[in-house]
Amino acid sequence: MTEKPPVADASAVSGLQTALDLRAVVARLLRQFREAGADETITPSQASALARLGKGGVSTVSALATAERVRPQSMAATVDALETLGLITRSQDPGDGRRQIIELTSAGRARVEGQKDAAAAWLEHALDGLDASELRTISAATALLERMLP
């Protein structure tokens, strides 16, 4: 891991550079979270769709595709694979018979929880390597990030 030297003058910190650095670090953190709970039985896109269903409950292929920013045809293939693995079920939408409702099975819910637990365990282990002052800094930064979000 490459570390940047601390900035000598706080006024030299630019909003743009901070935004770029923060985006890169967040992307790497997300990748670590995904990898922590990953195994070879599902693809990253399947894991992402499962996680989204874990947050939102039920969905449709088109809503999942929009949320994941992929084509509906790509999401249909992902959903087919997840159904084959027994991680989701499909049922007819009672309000619109042309649409199918997708939801997690109990195995799918267990998989999502396992992914969350593995990611939390990885992060806890990573934080164990920090001293008390660094943990306070991370805690303060977390509170600031939380304030920035809608």
CORMOSUL-V182755 format. One record per backbone hydrogen bond with DSSP energy under -0.5 kcal/mol. CO is the residue of the C=O (numbers start at 1). NH is the residue of the N-H. Records with the same first field share a line. If there is no record, write none. Layout:
CO->NH  NH
//
This chain:
8->10
9->12
10->13
14->18
15->19
16->20
17->21
18->22
19->23
20->24
21->25
22->26
23->27
24->28
25->29
26->30
27->31
28->32
29->33
30->34
31->35
32->36
33->37
35->38
39->42
43->47
44->48
45->49
46->50
47->51
48->52
49->53
50->54
51->55
52->56
53->57
56->58
59->102
60->64
61->65
62->66
63->67
64->68
65->69  70
66->69
71->75
72->76
73->77
74->78
75->79
76->80
77->81
78->82
79->83
80->84
81->85
82->87  88
83->86
87->105
89->103
91->101
92->94
93->96
96->93  99
99->93
101->91
102->59
103->89
105->109
106->110
107->111
108->112
109->113
110->114
111->115
112->116
113->117
114->118
115->119
116->120
117->121
118->122
119->123
120->124
121->125
122->126
123->127
124->128
125->129
126->129
127->130
131->135
132->136
133->137
134->138
135->139
136->140
137->141
138->142
139->143
140->144
141->145
142->146
143->147
144->148
145->149
146->149
//
